[in-house]
């Protein structure tokens, strides 16, 4: 990556931060999964674009992210906690008739070991916002909710804090650590998954979207 090379040459720290990777339950979830084989994953990531991005037309314009604005957070959690890689196989992207980026996506992936991964992203969710995962393994299930703030694994509660609790404090703390060590931390995996979804997903027109 060009920016990473330039940072290294200049003796600078480059940090690409995914805030959902800093949810309070993520370290415990990663540790629990490290000794287990994943057999299936279901991801439900649904939120209200009018609540989080009111009137922000850029998100539906060319170069915007549409539903992958929240969806990339789900990808960042998966790539952080899973002990295996993921690959997109197919999907359907729903584009409003008057917009250039998707407002919803249903995607299928596989782990490198062949376990199925089903993802449901939607930017039209009203009421309670849903950032959930169910990860089945050969030794019990993990339920991740509130974007990684609450984790129940094998029937035991690993974390139970509010959604978004302390995420940005932990990001800044990590950045300070990197600067102190003269190191960089560049994670491009979530971007690659979004690119694969946009390339492999079939396009379907849906109702026009207005603010």
Long-range contacts (C-beta under 8 A, 24 or more apart in sequence): 1-186, 1-188, 3-186, 4-184, 4-186, 7-184, 8-184, 11-182, 12-184, 13-175, 13-178, 13-179, 13-182, 13-183, 13-184, 14-184, 14-185, 14-186, 15-174, 15-175, 15-178, 15-184, 15-185, 15-186, 16-185, 16-186, 16-187, 16-188, 17-171, 17-174, 17-175, 18-72, 18-73, 18-76, 18-80, 18-187, 18-190, 19-73, 19-164, 19-167, 19-168, 19-171, 20-73, 20-74, 20-76, 20-77, 20-131, 20-147, 20-148, 20-167, 21-76, 21-77, 21-80, 21-187, 22-166, 22-167, 22-168, 22-170, 22-171, 22-174, 23-77, 23-146, 23-147, 23-148, 23-149, 23-163, 23-164, 23-165, 23-167, 24-148, 24-149, 24-159, 24-161, 24-165, 24-166, 25-144, 25-148, 25-149, 25-150, 25-151, 25-158, 25-159, 25-161, 26-77, 26-80, 26-81, 26-148, 28-151, 28-153, 28-158, 28-159, 29-81, 29-142, 29-144, 29-148, 29-151, 29-153, 29-158, 29-159, 30-80, 30-81, 32-142, 32-151, 32-153, 32-154, 32-158, 33-81, 33-82, 33-83, 33-135, 33-137, 33-142, 34-83, 35-139, 36-137, 36-138, 36-139, 36-140, 37-113, 37-137, 37-138, 37-139, 38-82, 38-83, 38-84, 38-111, 38-113, 38-115, 38-135, 38-136, 38-137, 39-115, 39-136, 39-137, 39-138, 40-115, 40-116, 40-117, 40-135, 40-136, 41-78, 41-111, 41-115, 41-116, 41-117, 41-118, 41-133, 41-134, 41-135, 41-136, 42-117, 42-118, 42-120, 42-133, 42-134, 43-74, 43-78, 43-117, 43-118, 43-119, 43-120, 43-132, 43-133, 44-120, 44-130, 44-131, 44-132, 44-133, 45-70, 45-71, 45-73, 45-74, 45-119, 45-120, 45-121, 45-122, 45-130, 45-131, 45-132, 46-120, 46-121, 46-122, 46-123, 46-124, 46-125, 46-129, 46-130, 47-122, 47-123, 47-125, 47-129, 47-130, 47-131, 48-123, 48-124, 48-125, 48-126, 48-129, 49-103, 49-123, 49-124, 50-211, 51-129, 54-211, 55-211, 59-101, 60-96, 60-99, 60-100, 60-101, 60-103, 60-209, 61-99, 61-100, 61-101, 62-100, 62-101, 64-100, 64-101, 65-101, 65-194, 66-95, 66-99, 66-101, 66-102, 66-103, 66-123, 67-101, 67-102, 67-103, 67-104, 67-105, 67-121, 67-122, 67-123, 68-101, 68-102, 68-105, 68-121, 68-194, 68-197, 68-198, 69-123, 70-121, 70-123, 70-131, 71-105, 71-119, 71-121, 71-194, 71-197, 72-190, 72-191, 72-193, 72-194, 73-131, 73-147, 74-119, 74-121, 74-131, 74-133, 75-189, 75-190, 75-193, 75-194, 76-187, 76-189, 76-190, 77-133, 77-144, 77-147, 77-148, 78-117, 78-133, 79-187, 79-189, 79-190, 79-193, 82-111, 84-111, 84-112, 84-113, 85-111, 85-112, 86-110, 86-111, 86-112, 86-117, 86-193, 87-111, 87-112, 87-196, 88-193, 88-196, 88-197, 88-200, 89-200, 90-200, 90-201, 90-202, 91-119, 91-197, 91-200, 91-201, 91-202, 92-201, 92-202, 92-204, 93-197, 93-198, 93-201, 93-202, 93-203, 93-204, 94-204, 94-205, 94-206, 95-203, 95-204, 95-205, 95-206, 96-205, 96-206, 96-207, 96-208, 96-209, 97-205, 97-206, 97-207, 97-208, 98-208, 98-209, 98-210, 99-208, 99-209, 102-201, 102-203, 103-206, 103-209, 104-206, 105-197, 105-201, 107-197, 107-201, 109-193, 129-163, 131-163
